[in-house]
Every structure is written in structure tokens, then in C-alpha cells.
Amino acid sequence: MTRIKRLETIARHHGFTDFKWIDPKAIIVSQWVRMKCEYGCPNYGRIASCPPNTPTVEECRRFFAEYHTGMVFHFQQVIKDTRKRRAWSTKVNVGLSKVERDLFLAGYPKAFMFFQGACRLCAECVAARAECKKPELSRPTPEAMAVDVFATVRQLGYPIEVLTDRSDQMNRYAFLMVE
């Protein structure tokens, strides 16, 4: 089995079928994304895997530069009820963490997943990375790593728009770096 097929088989085994390959050099890392986190996101400083508990924008650029292979996972969903949205997101993120673990065990020690939504694996987040209750599972979002998800996924032909109503269809994205 080729390397690519092996990676795809692991993703599909966990129920993830909507994904595309990306050259990490095509991932757009921008300072404005970090500013939006700091001045616009209610998770800023409240979740252990969100800024300011993440690397600087320049460190994020250097991180992505260490990889030659990436996958972008696409999730479409309409969920009006915020509580159900959180439960759905947590379930997806748990599955994504299993993909990363299986890739690691399959001989890809650099495998690293970025969740499609805030970690929220715990009912109450401690907000400090050093005190995280599930550090082996907790992962940042691409946005927490200063990724311009809008521009990056549009390069792949994926849909993404600013949502103006809870009844709008969400298009969320998780990123996996693997060597």
C-alpha cells in the first residue's frame, strides 16, 4: 500500500471521507488571524489550546515549514442549537485525535492534528496550558496557529463564508500535518 493510501485508509477508518491534500507551503499564516483571536474571539485566554497559549505567529510559520504533507478535512453541518453544536464539535474532535494517534502508531511520529473547533474536550477548561487535564488529546485550531482558513481552503476549492445566522450551513476545517 502506498504511503498516501495508508494515510487515507486511516482517515476513512475513523469516518472522515471529505478531505484534500495540501502542500503546507500553501497554508497561509497571517498576523491578522491572531489579532482576530485576541480581539474578537470569546475563547481567547479561556481555553488551554487557544491564544495566548499558542506559539507566536512567526513560530507558527516555522512549524508549518517543517512539513511536506498536509490534509485538510472538511465538515458541513447545520446546527441551530448552540449546545448541540458544541457536542457535535467535541465528537468530531475526539475522532480527529484518534486519526492522529493511529498515524503516530503507524510510524508517522510528526503527525499533528489541528481541530475544526475549539478543543472543549472537558466540560470546564482550566485555561492554562500547563494545567490542561487532557494534554495528550488537546489540540489548537488552525486559527489558533494563525492560519487564514478562508484563504487557505479556497485555494482547494472548498466553500467557506462568514455565517450571519445560526441556520446557515457551517463549513469547518481541520488540518493534519504528517510526514
C-alpha positions as CSV (number, residue, x, y, z in Angstrom):
1,M,0.0,0.0,0.0
2,T,1.4,3.4,-0.9
3,R,2.0,6.0,1.8
4,I,-0.8,8.2,0.6
5,K,-3.3,5.3,0.5
6,R,-2.2,4.3,4.0
7,L,-2.9,7.8,5.4
8,E,-6.3,7.9,3.6
9,T,-7.3,4.5,4.9
10,I,-6.6,5.6,8.5
11,A,-8.7,8.8,8.0
12,R,-11.6,6.8,6.4
13,H,-11.4,4.2,9.1
14,H,-12.5,6.9,11.5
15,G,-15.3,8.1,9.3
16,F,-13.6,11.0,7.7
17,T,-14.0,11.0,3.9
18,D,-14.2,14.7,2.9
19,F,-10.5,15.7,2.8
20,K,-7.9,17.0,0.4
21,W,-4.2,17.0,0.3
22,I,-2.3,20.3,0.7
23,D,1.3,21.3,0.5
24,P,2.0,23.0,3.8
25,K,3.8,25.8,1.9
26,A,0.3,26.7,0.6
27,I,-1.0,27.2,4.2
28,I,-1.4,31.0,4.7
29,V,-0.3,32.1,8.1
30,S,-1.2,35.7,8.9
31,Q,-0.9,38.2,11.8
32,W,-4.5,39.4,11.3
33,V,-5.8,36.0,12.3
34,R,-4.1,36.2,15.6
35,M,-5.5,39.7,16.1
36,K,-9.0,38.4,15.4
37,C,-8.4,35.8,18.1
38,E,-7.2,38.3,20.6
39,Y,-9.8,41.0,19.8
40,G,-12.9,39.1,18.8
41,C,-13.0,35.5,20.0
42,P,-14.6,34.7,23.3
43,N,-12.2,31.8,23.7
44,Y,-9.1,34.0,23.9
45,G,-7.4,33.3,27.2
46,R,-10.1,30.9,28.3
47,I,-9.1,27.7,26.6
48,A,-5.7,26.0,27.1
49,S,-5.2,25.3,23.4
50,C,-6.1,28.8,22.2
51,P,-4.0,32.0,22.2
52,P,-2.3,33.3,24.2
53,N,-1.3,29.6,25.0
54,T,-0.1,29.0,21.4
55,P,3.1,29.8,19.6
56,T,3.8,33.3,18.2
57,V,2.8,33.9,14.5
58,E,6.4,33.5,13.4
59,E,6.8,30.3,15.3
60,C,3.6,29.0,13.6
61,R,5.2,29.8,10.2
62,R,8.3,27.9,11.2
63,F,6.2,24.9,12.4
64,F,4.4,24.5,9.1
65,A,7.6,24.9,7.2
66,E,8.9,21.7,8.8
67,Y,6.3,19.6,6.9
68,H,5.9,18.5,3.3
69,T,2.5,16.8,3.6
70,G,-0.8,18.0,4.9
71,M,-4.5,17.1,4.8
72,V,-7.5,19.4,5.2
73,F,-10.7,17.8,6.5
74,H,-14.0,19.5,5.6
75,F,-17.1,19.3,7.7
76,Q,-20.5,20.6,6.7
77,Q,-23.3,20.9,9.2
78,V,-26.3,22.9,10.2
79,I,-26.9,23.0,13.9
80,K,-29.0,25.8,15.3
81,D,-28.8,24.9,19.0
82,T,-25.5,26.0,20.4
83,R,-25.4,23.1,22.9
84,K,-25.8,20.6,20.2
85,R,-23.2,22.4,18.1
86,R,-20.7,22.0,21.0
87,A,-21.5,18.3,21.4
88,W,-21.1,17.7,17.7
89,S,-17.8,19.6,17.6
90,T,-16.4,17.7,20.5
91,K,-17.4,14.3,18.9
92,V,-15.6,15.3,15.7
93,N,-12.5,16.5,17.6
94,V,-12.3,13.2,19.5
95,G,-12.4,11.3,16.2
96,L,-9.7,13.6,14.8
97,S,-7.5,12.9,17.8
98,K,-7.9,9.2,17.0
99,V,-6.7,9.7,13.5
100,E,-3.6,11.5,14.7
101,R,-2.9,8.7,17.2
102,D,-3.3,6.0,14.7
103,L,-1.0,7.8,12.3
104,F,1.6,8.1,15.1
105,L,1.3,4.4,15.8
106,A,1.6,3.6,12.1
107,G,5.1,5.2,12.0
108,Y,4.4,8.9,11.5
109,P,5.8,10.5,14.7
110,K,5.4,14.0,13.4
111,A,1.6,13.6,12.8
112,F,-0.2,16.6,14.3
113,M,-3.9,17.5,14.1
114,F,-5.5,20.9,14.3
115,F,-9.1,20.7,15.5
116,Q,-12.0,22.1,13.5
117,G,-13.3,23.9,16.5
118,A,-12.1,24.9,20.0
119,C,-10.9,21.9,21.9
120,R,-13.6,21.7,24.6
121,L,-12.8,18.1,25.4
122,C,-13.5,18.9,29.0
123,A,-16.7,20.4,30.4
124,E,-14.7,23.1,32.1
125,C,-11.4,24.2,30.6
126,V,-8.6,25.3,33.0
127,A,-7.5,28.0,30.5
128,A,-3.8,27.5,31.3
129,R,-1.9,25.1,29.1
130,A,0.3,23.8,32.0
131,E,-2.9,22.8,33.9
132,C,-4.7,21.1,30.9
133,K,-6.5,18.0,32.1
134,K,-6.0,16.2,28.7
135,P,-2.8,17.5,27.2
136,E,-2.3,14.3,25.2
137,L,-5.6,15.0,23.3
138,S,-6.0,18.7,23.4
139,R,-5.1,20.5,20.1
140,P,-5.4,24.0,18.8
141,T,-7.5,25.1,15.9
142,P,-5.8,26.2,12.6
143,E,-6.9,29.7,13.5
144,A,-5.1,29.4,16.9
145,M,-2.0,28.8,14.8
146,A,-2.7,32.0,12.8
147,V,-3.9,30.1,9.7
148,D,-6.0,32.1,7.4
149,V,-8.5,29.3,6.9
150,F,-10.6,31.3,4.5
151,A,-7.8,31.9,2.0
152,T,-6.2,28.5,2.5
153,V,-9.3,26.4,1.9
154,R,-10.5,28.5,-1.0
155,Q,-7.2,27.5,-2.8
156,L,-8.5,23.9,-2.6
157,G,-11.9,24.8,-3.9
158,Y,-13.7,24.3,-0.6
159,P,-16.6,26.6,0.3
160,I,-16.4,29.0,3.3
161,E,-18.3,32.1,4.2
162,V,-18.9,34.2,7.2
163,L,-22.1,32.9,8.9
164,T,-24.7,35.5,9.6
165,D,-27.4,33.2,11.1
166,R,-27.4,30.1,13.2
167,S,-29.4,28.4,10.5
168,D,-26.6,28.8,7.9
169,Q,-24.6,25.8,7.0
170,M,-21.3,25.6,8.7
171,N,-18.2,24.7,6.7
172,R,-15.5,23.9,9.2
173,Y,-12.0,22.7,8.6
174,A,-9.4,20.6,10.5
175,F,-5.8,20.4,9.4
176,L,-3.4,17.5,9.7
177,M,0.3,17.8,9.3
178,V,2.1,14.5,8.7
179,E,5.5,13.2,7.5
